[in-house]
Amino acid sequence: MNNDTPQRESITETTESSAETAQRLEAIESRLAYQEHWLDTLDAAIAQQERRLMELERLSRMMQERMRELRSADSLGPAPGPEDELPPHY
């Protein structure tokens, strides 16, 4: 009988260990699912920011080009304004 008692304790320990292992595995799977969700969320946010950055860079290039055009037009001399026009009777 002394031989049976240690075996029963061993089986009980194995069962508890198995239940504990199952709980730990479930907790790990839950955390993994949570992390995957946030990884997908962050990925979408980064993709959106990249699109926005590309749009801002495009607008910046357009504004730089427009500034160059205005500077080159200004270097040719000031554009005639309404005060420079001759009245219709001349």
PECORQUI-V59095 format. One line per field, one symbol per residue. phi: phi as a letter, one per 20 degrees, with the letter a starting at -180 (. if undefined). psi: psi as a letter, one per 30 degrees, with the letter a starting at -180 (. if undefined). burial: 1 if it has 24 or more other C-alpha atoms within 12 Angstrom, else 0. Layout:
# PECORQUI-V59095
phi = ???
psi = ???
burial = ???
This chain:
# PECORQUI-V59095
phi = .fffffffffffffffffffffffffffffffffffgfffffffffffffffffffffffffffffffffffffffpfffdffefeffee
psi = feeeeeeeeeeeeeeeeeeeeeeeeeeeeeeeeeeeeeeeeeeeeeeeeeeeeeeeeeeeeeeeeeeeeeeeeefflkkklfffkklff.
burial = 000000000000000000000000000000000000000000000000000000000000000000000000000000000000000000
